């Protein structure tokens, strides 16, 4: 059974700063590691995802860094904006042949002006 | 043109009742999911289902049952509701064989009194 550990639980960042959220996983059946963003009252939505044939993926201000040997990956939000304030979830595949994801417990990000 | 929709958005009911939550997706996806998000925002997979296979998370009580009348719908039936069932329930869908991105519905907030 997959375990995904996410930290920190909450994060407060000044506008313009860098937000960093970390995730560690135990097992991989297939390689796909997404980050989801959830605003209050809404469902989670895919923010960015990586397949670890690369160590980094960047989309705009959002970057995933992946360390396969350490079984860790992180989300970096550059130039954080108040509109980035949301809960962020990392996820990892649940098991062999499964198309289920196991989610981390979430990080509540608050970007203050 | 909502991709994944759920009804109702809010559901308040008493202990012991039986209720259903409906989910529909118009994305042409063939895999659907139900998640439970508790008060701490922990997002936990309950079921995944495609036309061929139902995968049930082992911690889900058998009072919960998914019912799929067709590929675009996956409803959630809950019997003998308990206080601990109070949560936000999310439906999601994915196209098997495509990217692993899951598209989430807006959620149904269930309150059991």
Interface residues (C-beta under 8 A of the other chain):
Chain A: X32 X34 X36 X38 X41 X42 X43 X44 X45 X46 X49 X87 X89 X93 X94 X98 X99 X100 X101 X102 X103 X105 X106 X108
Chain B: X4 X31 X33 X40 X41 X42 X43 X44 X45 X48 X50 X55 X90 X92 X94 X96 X99 X100 X101 X102 X103 X104 X105 X106 X107
